Amino acid sequence: MQEYSQLYDTDACNVYLGKADKNIQSVASNFSGTVFPTENLQVGMTCVRTDDNNNMYLLTNLSPVKWELLPSTGYVDNAVGSGVKSITNFKGATSNAAGKQGLVPAPASGTQTDYYLAADGTWKKVQQRSVKEVIDIVYPVGSIWESTTSSDPNKLWPGTTWSLMDGGRVLVSSGSYSDSSGSYSYSLGATGGEAKHKLTTNELAIHGHGASISSTSLVGTLGAYTWDHLASGIVSAQDMNGSVNPSGHYGYYKYTVNASHGHSISLSNTGGNDRHENRQPYLVINRWKRNG
């Protein structure tokens, strides 16, 4: 059974030598051990396992007990040799099969920059594009570029042609649109709308104007003896037959006055007939269209 004792500088000479002797015997016994010791354990003691290619283990912890392998030169060489033998070369993918991991193929001389390893297992040169080629991809002809600066894309990206689009217009997608007011169609490139609008009569909401006028009743009668019983306008005369007809008078007549009437009014117009604001809240930017 192995025994290992910690040596201290303060130990008496006879004690120190006794411990050292037992420790030497313990170390020697490691070379024939097939199991780890279980008694008199001390962190730092070693054990050689004869059943494991004489590999040496170090006790690094007591609770729980933990033995860790101390790699020897032979162990490392064997491990590296076995590992290298198990490594295969990288195999690139194809349209029908996945690739396999492995050693990266060696790049040729002169490919230290601007090259990358493709998934097919070969080194390929990175394609260098000019500014125009990049703009052709990002902003092909017909594209729109917007900016809050005064930069001119004709100068920013030589070889491309841009025109500044009309100010004051918003973009509307082409196609058809319907809501509660009706259906609308928008053709590509068409323009429409107005910044300010003057209402027509048909665009006004149906409404009326109220007014009231009082009427006056002016009706009355008058009886008199008269030589001339003629009457017209608001006055009418009635011959009172059988009435008293004093001597010397032509006749006795009843006169009726009807002056009842009403009044008409006219409502005057109001308003300045100006156009009203028809624009949504906005922020002004520059908008360019690529033509070439």
C-alpha positions as CSV (number, residue, x, y, z in Angstrom):
1,M,0.0,0.0,0.0
2,Q,1.4,3.4,-0.9
3,E,2.2,6.0,1.8
4,Y,3.0,9.6,1.2
5,S,3.9,12.2,3.8
6,Q,4.3,15.9,3.4
7,L,7.9,17.0,4.3
8,Y,8.4,20.2,6.4
9,D,11.5,22.2,7.1
10,T,10.6,22.1,10.8
11,D,10.6,18.3,11.0
12,A,13.2,16.7,13.2
13,C,15.9,15.1,11.3
14,N,14.9,11.5,12.2
15,V,11.3,12.3,11.4
16,Y,12.2,14.0,8.1
17,L,14.3,11.0,7.0
18,G,11.6,8.5,7.9
19,K,9.1,10.4,5.8
20,A,11.4,10.7,2.9
21,D,12.2,7.0,3.0
22,K,8.5,6.1,2.9
23,N,7.9,8.6,0.1
24,I,10.7,7.0,-2.0
25,Q,9.2,3.6,-1.4
26,S,5.8,5.0,-2.4
27,V,7.1,6.4,-5.6
28,A,8.8,3.2,-6.4
29,S,5.7,1.2,-5.8
30,N,3.8,3.4,-8.4
31,F,5.5,1.6,-11.2
32,S,3.7,-1.6,-10.4
33,G,0.4,-0.3,-9.5
34,T,-2.7,-1.1,-11.5
35,V,-5.1,1.0,-9.3
36,F,-4.9,4.3,-7.6
37,P,-4.1,4.3,-3.8
38,T,-7.0,5.1,-1.5
39,E,-5.2,5.7,1.9
40,N,-2.7,8.3,3.2
41,L,-3.5,10.5,0.2
42,Q,-1.8,13.9,-0.1
43,V,-2.3,16.4,-2.8
44,G,0.8,16.4,-5.0
45,M,1.6,12.7,-4.8
46,T,1.9,10.7,-8.0
47,C,1.0,7.3,-9.1
48,V,2.3,5.3,-12.1
49,R,-0.3,3.0,-13.7
50,T,1.3,-0.1,-15.1
51,D,-1.9,-0.9,-16.8
52,D,-1.9,2.3,-18.7
53,N,1.4,2.3,-20.5
54,N,3.2,3.4,-17.3
55,N,1.6,6.8,-17.5
56,M,2.0,8.9,-14.4
57,Y,-0.9,10.6,-12.7
58,L,-0.9,13.5,-10.2
59,L,-3.3,13.8,-7.2
60,T,-4.8,17.3,-7.5
61,N,-7.8,17.1,-5.2
62,L,-8.9,15.1,-2.1
63,S,-12.6,15.8,-2.0
64,P,-13.5,14.5,-4.4
65,V,-10.4,12.5,-5.2
66,K,-9.1,13.6,-8.5
67,W,-6.1,12.2,-10.4
68,E,-4.8,14.0,-13.5
69,L,-2.6,12.6,-16.2
70,L,0.9,14.0,-16.4
71,P,1.7,13.8,-20.1
72,S,5.1,12.3,-20.8
73,T,7.1,12.8,-23.9
74,G,6.1,9.4,-25.1
75,Y,2.4,10.1,-24.4
76,V,2.5,13.4,-26.2
77,D,4.3,11.9,-29.2
78,N,1.8,9.0,-29.4
79,A,-1.2,11.4,-29.0
80,V,0.1,13.7,-31.7
81,G,1.0,10.9,-34.0
82,S,-2.4,9.3,-33.7
83,G,-4.1,12.6,-34.1
84,V,-2.2,13.6,-37.2
85,K,-2.9,10.2,-38.8
86,S,-6.6,10.7,-38.2
87,I,-6.7,14.1,-39.9
88,T,-7.6,14.2,-43.6
89,N,-7.5,17.0,-46.1
90,F,-10.3,19.4,-46.5
91,K,-12.8,18.3,-49.2
92,G,-14.8,21.0,-51.0
93,A,-18.5,20.9,-51.5
94,T,-20.1,20.2,-54.9
95,S,-23.6,20.8,-56.2
96,N,-24.6,17.3,-55.2
97,A,-22.5,16.6,-52.1
98,A,-21.4,18.3,-48.9
99,G,-17.7,18.9,-48.2
100,K,-15.7,17.4,-45.4
101,Q,-13.6,19.1,-42.8
102,G,-9.9,18.7,-42.8
103,L,-6.6,20.3,-43.4
104,V,-6.8,23.5,-45.5
105,P,-5.1,23.2,-48.9
106,A,-1.9,25.1,-49.1
107,P,-2.1,28.4,-50.9
108,A,0.2,29.0,-53.8
109,S,3.0,31.6,-53.7
110,G,1.8,35.1,-54.5
111,T,-1.6,34.5,-53.1
112,Q,-0.9,35.9,-49.7
113,T,-3.4,38.8,-50.3
114,D,-6.7,39.2,-52.0
115,Y,-7.5,35.4,-52.0
116,Y,-10.1,33.4,-50.1
117,L,-10.8,29.7,-49.6
118,A,-14.0,28.9,-51.4
119,A,-16.5,26.2,-50.3
120,D,-15.4,24.1,-53.3
121,G,-12.0,23.7,-51.6
122,T,-10.0,26.0,-53.9
123,W,-8.4,29.4,-53.4
124,K,-10.1,32.2,-55.3
125,K,-9.1,35.8,-55.9
126,V,-11.4,38.4,-54.4
127,Q,-13.1,40.3,-57.2
128,Q,-12.2,44.0,-57.0
129,R,-15.0,46.3,-58.2
130,S,-14.8,49.9,-59.3
131,V,-17.0,52.5,-57.6
132,K,-19.2,52.6,-60.7
133,E,-19.6,48.8,-60.6
134,V,-20.7,49.0,-57.0
135,I,-23.2,51.8,-57.8
136,D,-24.5,49.8,-60.8
137,I,-25.4,47.1,-58.3
138,V,-26.8,49.3,-55.6
139,Y,-28.4,52.0,-57.8
140,P,-29.2,50.6,-61.3
141,V,-30.6,53.0,-63.9
142,G,-34.0,54.1,-62.9
143,S,-33.2,54.1,-59.2
144,I,-33.9,57.0,-56.9
145,W,-31.3,58.4,-54.5
146,E,-32.4,60.7,-51.6
147,S,-30.1,62.9,-49.5
148,T,-30.4,65.6,-46.9
149,T,-27.2,67.2,-48.3
150,S,-26.5,69.2,-51.4
151,S,-24.2,66.5,-52.8
152,D,-24.4,65.8,-56.5
153,P,-24.3,62.1,-57.4
154,N,-22.9,63.0,-60.9
155,K,-19.8,64.2,-59.1
156,L,-19.8,61.6,-56.3
157,W,-19.9,58.7,-58.7
158,P,-18.2,59.6,-62.0
159,G,-19.5,57.6,-65.0
160,T,-23.1,57.8,-63.8
161,T,-25.8,60.2,-64.9
162,W,-28.4,61.7,-62.5
163,S,-31.1,64.3,-62.7
164,L,-32.6,66.3,-59.9
165,M,-36.3,65.4,-59.7
166,D,-39.1,68.0,-59.5
167,G,-39.4,69.7,-56.1
168,G,-42.6,69.6,-54.1
169,R,-43.7,66.1,-55.2
170,V,-44.3,63.0,-53.1
171,L,-43.9,59.5,-54.4
172,V,-47.0,57.2,-55.0
173,S,-46.7,53.6,-55.9
174,S,-48.2,52.5,-59.2
175,G,-51.3,50.4,-59.3
176,S,-54.9,50.6,-58.1
177,Y,-56.3,51.9,-54.8
178,S,-59.8,51.9,-53.3
179,D,-61.4,53.4,-50.2
180,S,-64.8,54.7,-49.2
181,S,-64.6,57.6,-51.6
182,G,-64.0,55.4,-54.7
183,S,-61.3,53.6,-56.7
184,Y,-58.2,55.1,-58.2
185,S,-55.5,54.0,-60.7
186,Y,-52.0,55.3,-60.9
187,S,-49.8,54.7,-63.9
188,L,-46.0,54.6,-63.7
189,G,-44.6,58.1,-64.4
190,A,-47.9,59.9,-64.1
191,T,-48.2,63.1,-62.1
192,G,-51.1,64.7,-60.2
193,G,-52.2,66.6,-57.2
194,E,-51.9,70.3,-56.4
195,A,-50.2,72.3,-53.6
196,K,-53.2,74.5,-53.1
197,H,-56.8,74.0,-54.1
198,K,-59.8,76.2,-54.7
199,L,-63.1,74.5,-53.8
200,T,-65.9,74.2,-56.4
201,T,-69.6,74.4,-55.6
202,N,-69.9,70.7,-55.9
203,E,-67.1,70.2,-53.4
204,L,-68.9,72.2,-50.7
205,A,-70.9,70.3,-48.1
206,I,-74.6,70.5,-48.6
207,H,-75.9,73.4,-46.4
208,G,-78.5,76.1,-46.2
209,H,-78.9,79.6,-44.8
210,G,-81.8,80.5,-42.5
211,A,-83.7,83.8,-42.5
212,S,-87.1,85.0,-41.1
213,I,-89.3,87.9,-42.1
214,S,-92.4,89.2,-40.3
215,S,-95.6,90.2,-42.3
216,T,-98.0,93.0,-41.4
217,S,-101.8,92.9,-41.7
218,L,-103.2,96.4,-42.6
219,V,-106.9,95.9,-43.3
220,G,-109.8,98.4,-42.5
221,T,-113.1,99.8,-43.7
222,L,-114.6,103.2,-44.1
223,G,-118.2,104.3,-44.8
224,A,-118.9,107.7,-46.4
225,Y,-121.3,109.6,-48.7
226,T,-119.5,110.6,-51.8
227,W,-120.0,111.9,-55.2
228,D,-117.2,110.0,-56.7
229,H,-117.0,106.3,-55.5
230,L,-114.0,105.4,-57.7
231,A,-111.4,103.3,-55.9
232,S,-108.2,101.4,-56.9
233,G,-105.0,99.8,-55.5
234,I,-105.3,98.9,-51.9
235,V,-108.7,100.6,-51.7
236,S,-112.0,99.1,-52.9
237,A,-115.5,100.6,-52.8
238,Q,-118.9,98.8,-52.3
239,D,-122.3,100.4,-53.0
240,M,-124.3,100.1,-49.9
241,N,-127.8,99.6,-51.5
242,G,-130.7,100.2,-49.2
243,S,-128.7,102.3,-47.0
244,V,-129.6,105.8,-46.0
245,N,-129.2,108.1,-49.0
246,P,-129.4,111.7,-47.7
247,S,-130.7,114.3,-50.1
248,G,-128.1,115.9,-52.2
249,H,-125.6,113.1,-52.2
250,Y,-124.9,110.6,-54.9
251,G,-124.7,107.5,-52.7
252,Y,-123.3,105.9,-49.6
253,Y,-120.3,103.7,-50.1
254,K,-118.2,101.3,-48.0
255,Y,-114.5,101.6,-48.7
256,T,-112.1,98.8,-47.7
257,V,-108.4,99.4,-47.3
258,N,-106.1,96.2,-47.6
259,A,-102.4,97.2,-47.2
260,S,-101.1,93.8,-45.9
261,H,-97.7,93.0,-47.2
262,G,-94.4,91.1,-46.6
263,H,-90.7,91.7,-47.3
264,S,-88.1,89.8,-49.3
265,I,-84.4,89.7,-48.3
266,S,-81.2,88.8,-50.1
267,L,-78.1,87.1,-48.5
268,S,-74.8,88.7,-49.4
269,N,-71.8,86.5,-50.3
270,T,-68.7,86.2,-48.0
271,G,-65.3,84.6,-48.4
272,G,-62.1,85.5,-50.2
273,N,-62.3,82.9,-53.0
274,D,-58.7,81.9,-52.2
275,R,-57.1,78.5,-52.6
276,H,-56.6,76.5,-49.3
277,E,-53.4,74.6,-48.3
278,N,-53.4,71.1,-49.6
279,R,-50.0,69.8,-48.5
280,Q,-49.2,67.4,-45.7
281,P,-46.4,68.3,-43.2
282,Y,-43.1,68.0,-45.0
283,L,-39.3,68.0,-44.7
284,V,-37.4,69.2,-47.8
285,I,-34.6,66.9,-49.2
286,N,-32.8,66.4,-52.5
287,R,-34.1,63.6,-54.7
288,W,-32.2,62.3,-57.7
289,K,-33.1,59.9,-60.4
290,R,-30.5,57.9,-62.2
291,N,-30.7,58.1,-66.0
292,G,-27.5,56.4,-67.1
